[in-house]
Structure formats: C-alpha cells, structure tokens
Amino acid sequence: MKLRIPFTAIGACALALTLGACGAVDTGTGTGTSESGGSTAEASGEIPRPAACDEDTPYLAVALPNLTNPYYVAMKQGFEEAGEANGFEVEVQIADDDDANQLAQVQAMLQKQPCALALNAVKSEPGAAIVKAANDAGVPVFTVNVGVDPASLESQGASIVQYLGADNTAGGTQTAEQVLKDLGADAELKVGFVTEPDETPTQMRDKGFEDAIAANPNASVVAKVDGNVKPDDSLRATTEMLSGNPDINVIFASTGPAAYGAVQALGSNSDVKVYGFCAAEETLTEQYPGCVAQEPKVYGTKVVEQVRAWLDGATPEPEILEPLKLFTVGQTPGPGEVG
C-alpha cells in the first residue's frame, strides 16, 4: 500500500513527552445528542458514498492534532497499520495544534476526493467547519477522540457518521471510585482539578469524577485550574493552585499531560495524592496511586475497521464508547496506554 506522506509531519514527532490526550458524541444536525456531540443525516440512511470508495485501494484521509503527544503517535500507527490491513491508501495530516492549519489540510485532502475522512479535531468547536467542508464535498466523516461541538455542527448544518473514543464520563467515575477505595468512603477530601475546561471530553471526565466523589459527604472540590493539556502548563497551574489552596490533599488530573505536570509539581515529601488519566510510561506510586488509560492505537484501528465495515454494507453505530484501563501502585502504563 502506498502512503501519502503528510507534508506537515516532518519533525513533529521530535518530542515524545509522557503525555496523554482527551476524548468526546452526538453526531451533527438532527437526531439527538449523546456523549460526544453532533447530529446525523446518517441516521436516516443518507451517508454519501464517494466514487473513491469503489476503487481497488480507497483513499482514506486522516486528520490529527499533533505528534508531540505519544497519544497521537500511537493513534497514527493504528490508522496506518489498519489501513494497510484493510486495503486503504492512508494519508495522515498533522495540524500542529492549529485549527486553521487543520482546516486547510483537510480542504487539501478533500481535493483528492477521499472515500472518507477520519477526524480528530484540534478543538471541538472549530472542528465543525471541517465537518461542514467534508459534507459539502460529499465525503463522510468518522470522528475519533475529540467530539465536535453539537451546537457548532447544528449552526453549520453539518453532520458526522460516527464518533469513537473513550467513555470519558465512566473514566472520571472510575477514578473517583478508586480514590474512595484508597482513601476511605468518608475521608476528609479537599480536591483540586487540573483540567481543560473548554473541551467536551475533559468536561465529561470532570463531571464523572465530581458526581462519583460526592458519594463521600466529606469530599469537596475546592479549586479547578486549566492545565491546557500540556505538562509544563499543568505543572505551573498545579503549583499556583496548591499555593492558593494549601488544604488540597487530592488532585484529579483529567488528561495525561495534567497528571504528569501535577506529579512534577509535588515535592517528594508532599502528602497530596494525584489521580486521573494516565501519563504514558509513568509508574504509579504512593503519591500517584491511580489512573485510567485510553488505547489510541486501538481507536485508530477501530475507526478504519468501521469504515471498511460500512463499505461492505454494515450500518455504522452513531457512537462507540471504549472502556478505560485502570492502573494502580506499582503498575506502569505502556507507550500506547495514555490519558
């Protein structure tokens, strides 16, 4: 299988920090909403089928945010390996976390008349313009990891075929349950969040954690800060949060970069515990006792398999939510097991 080389990918993977990503669907304009945002003309059987889908080796366009995050390195590998196994010509474009750049990259790929677009949007709201561009070109959109904002899809009259990614709400719930198991169902807990407040996936993770931790009447959330899904930003935000709230004894980190940054912000003598979504290849310790992980390589693989199944006559499910893996003290998530 010939791979079309991403023109922005060269050098983008030079940094492979121990980070993670995020994840969110309702599918576009029409039939109701669910975890990840959007609505579907597809629900009524109106999925467009470009002529490219009937070629011997259909062209599959893939748009990802970056390759500085191990999450997307693993996802890219999943797309490319599964693409070859399922008879696709795969092109992966890397946006370097720039919304406008991602839109331009997708517009360029649409000129090549792909069979389908697999989209992991840089941001939920700007992703709607990308979906609209694909809709206008008659190309079906399968989204992964980051859900496209439902209101933005509706305002643009745009729709997606499917969302596939982590069950984010369940991941937050699972993490809170581990906190209660480890620290006690009635322990005095002062919780600080290191999160990304503007993204659907992290909002769902935060809600799942907050709802579940409320089972303990002595638990309260005392602060929330924006780690911007970057380890350095999360380190600074955690340091400032702890300075202003010295009573915090639990941190919930809703992304892998947030977990990494939060752990780095704590001194070796700190009694604060960090729980959250896993930083890749970071061993769990008494200070970092529990995390849940996504498997982005699996997500890329499954999106390709969903496109292939659709081409072979199956009706895509509007939403596929994947469970998260729990890690505890002494365990180490692998390179592709990240938050």
N, C-alpha and C positions, 0 to 999 in steps of 0.2 A: 504494500500500500504506500503510495506517495503521500508525504506530509507536506502541507503548505506551511512554510516557515513563518512564524509570527514576526512581523517587522519591528515590533517594539519589545520583543522578549530578550534581545541580546543584552546580557549584562544584568538583567533584572533579578536574576537569582543569585547574585553575588553574595547577598546577605541571607543567611538562613537562621534567623533567631529562633529561640524556643518560644514560639507564639502559638496562637490559635485563631479561630475565626468565629463567625457567628452564623446564624441561620434563621427563615420565616415561612398560609396561602389562603386566600380566596383567589379565584383565578381571573378577573377583569371586569367586563361590563355586563352584568346581567343576573346571574343565578345565585346570588347569596355569597356570604363570606365565611371564611374559616380561619385557620391559624395564620396563614401566610399572606393573604391579601391579593385580591384580584377578582375577575369575573370571566365567564367563558361563553363564547359563542359555541365552543366545542361541545358543551353540554347538550346542545341540540343537534349534534352531528355535523357541524359546519367547519370542521378542521380543513383548511386548504391543503392540497397535495400538489406541491410544485412538480414540474416535469422532471427536475433533477432527481426526484425520489425514485424514478423508474430507470435510472442509469445503472450500469453494471456496478459502479462504485459510487454511490450517492455522496455528495459533498455535504459535510456537517460542519457548520460554523459554531465556534465556541468562544464566548467572551468571559474572561476572568479579570478580577481586580488587580492582582499583583502576584509577583513571585518572591517577594521578600519574606512572605509568611509561609512556613512549612505546610500550612493547611492547603494552600493553593498549589504548591509544588506537588503534593500528593494527589490533589484533585486532577490536575493536568495529566499526571501519569495515568490515572484511571480513565480519563477520556481517550487518551491516545492508544492505550493498550486495548481497551474495549472496542474502540473504533476499528482498529485493525482486525480484531477477532470477529467483528460483526459486519465487515465488508464496507466500511465507510472510508472516505477520504476526509481526514480531520484537519481543520485549521484552528489553532488556538491563538487568540489575540489577548495581549496583556495590557491593561489600561493604566498601569502605574498609579492606581487610586485616583484617577482623574475622570470625572463624569463626562465632560465634553470629549475627552480623548476616547472613552469607551463608545460613545455615540458615533463618533467619526469612524472608528474601527469597524463597528457593526455595519454602518452605511456602506463602507468599502466592501465588506464581505457580502452584503446583500446584492451588490452589483454583479457578483459572481454567481448569483442565482442558486443559493444552497437549498437543500431539501428541508432543513430545519435549522433553527438557532437554539443553542443551549446557552442560557444567560445566567451568570452570577453577577448581578448588578453591583456596581461600586456602592451605590446608595439606593434606598428603597424608592424615594420619590422621583429622582431623575431617571430611574430605570423605566418609568412609564413611557418616556419619549422614545426609548429604544424599542420597547414592545410595539408602540404605535408605528414606528418605521418599518418593522418587520411585518406587521399586519398589512400595512399599505402595499408592501411588496409581495403579499400573498404567501409569506413564509411563517409556518407555525413556530411558536415559542415555548420551549420547555425550560422552566426556571429551576434553579438549584440554590440552596443555602440561604440566600437573601431574598425574601419575598418582596415583590413590587407593591408599592403602596396602593391599596384599593381605591381610595378617593382620587388619586392621580390617574389611575387606569380609567376610572369612570369618566373623569373630566376630559380625557383624551379619546374616549370611545374605543379603548384598546382592550385586548383580552389575551390571556395565555392559555395554553393547553393543559399544563400541569405544573405543580410545584413539588419538588422532592428535597427533603432535608431533615434535620434533626427535629425531634419532638421537644421543642425548646421549653414549653411550659412544664412538661414532665421532667426535664433536666433540672430546672430550678427546684421543683418539688423534691426530686430525688436527693439533691444536695442538702436541702433543709432537713430532710428526714435523717440524713447522716449526721448532721450537726446535733440534732436532738438525741440520736442514739449515742453519740460520742460524749456529749457534754451534759446530758440529762434533760428529761422532758419538762422539768420545772426549774432549770438552772437560770440564774440571773444573766441574761444575754443582752449586750449592747452591740448592735450590728451596724457596721458601715458597709456601704456598697461602693465598689469600683466598677463602673458600668459604662455604657454608651447610651445616653437617654433618648437619642433621636432615631434609633434603629428598631424596627419591628422585632427581630429575633431577641435582642437584649431586653427589650420591654417585656416580652413574654417570659424570659428566664427570670427577670426580676419579680414579676408577678407570681410565678410559680413558687419561688423561694419565699416571698413575703407572705403569701397565703398559707403556706405549709408551716412556716415558723410561728405563725400566730396560734398554733395549737398549744404553744407554751405561753401561759399568761404573763410570764416574767421576761419575755423577749420583746425587744423593741428596736426598730430601725431608727438610728439617731442621725445618720448623715448619708448622703449619696453624692459621689463625685464622678466626673467624666474622665475616664482613662483614655478615651479616643482610640481604643483598640490598638494601642501602641505601648510597648513595655516602658519606654522612658517617660512618656506622659503619665502612665499609670503609677510609676514609682513616685513622681513628683506629686501627683494628686493624692496618693496614699499618705505620703509624708505630711502634706498640708492638712489632710483630714484628721490624722491622728494628733497633730499638734493642736487643732481646734477642738478635738473631742477625745481627751485622754482616757475616758472611761470605756472606749470601744474595746471589746475583747474578742469579737468575731468579725472577720471581713468576708463578704461574699463578692467574689470576682466573677463577673458574668461573661468574660472572654478569656482565652488563653493568655494573650498579652497582659491583661489585667492581673491575672493570677501571678504571672512571672514578675511583673513590676511590684505588686503588693508584697510578695515574698522578699524581694530585694530591698524593699523599704524598711523591713523589720530588722532590728538588731538581733544578735544571737541570744540575748537574754530576754527578749520580748515574750510576754505571755499571750500575745494576740495570736489567734488561730486563723489561717486563711483556708477557706473552702471555695469551690467554684468550678468553672470549666477549665479543663486541664491545659497546662503548658506542656508542649511536646518534650518528651525525654527528661522531664524534671521528676526526680524521685520524690515520692510522698514521704513526709517526715512528721514528727510530733507537732511541728509548727505549721505544717501544710498537710493536714491529715486526710483530706478527702477531695476528690474532683471527679467530674464526669466528662467523657470524651466522645467526640464525633469521629467518624471514619470517612474523611473526604474522598479518599481514593475509591471507596465503595460507592459513594454518591455519584462520582463521575461515571463509574462503570454502569451503575443502575440507570442513569439518565440515557446513556447510549442504548442500553437494552430496552428501555421504554420506547425510544424512537424506533428501534428495529421491530419491536412487537407491534407498534402502530402500523408500520409499513406492511407488516404481514397480516394485518386485518384486525388486530385487537383494539378495543376501545380504551384509551388511557384513563386511569383514575385521575380526578382533578387534583388530588393531594396524596402524597405518600410521606408519612412521618416515620423516621427511623429511630429506634431506641438508642439510648446512650450507655456507654460502658462506665461502670463505677470502679475507681481506683482508690485504695486506702494505704495506710502507712506501710512503707517497705516496698511498695509496687512502683513501677516506672512505666508510664505510657510510652508506646513506641513512636517513631517518627511520624507515622500517619494517624496517630490517635491524639487528637488535639481538640481544644475548646473553641 
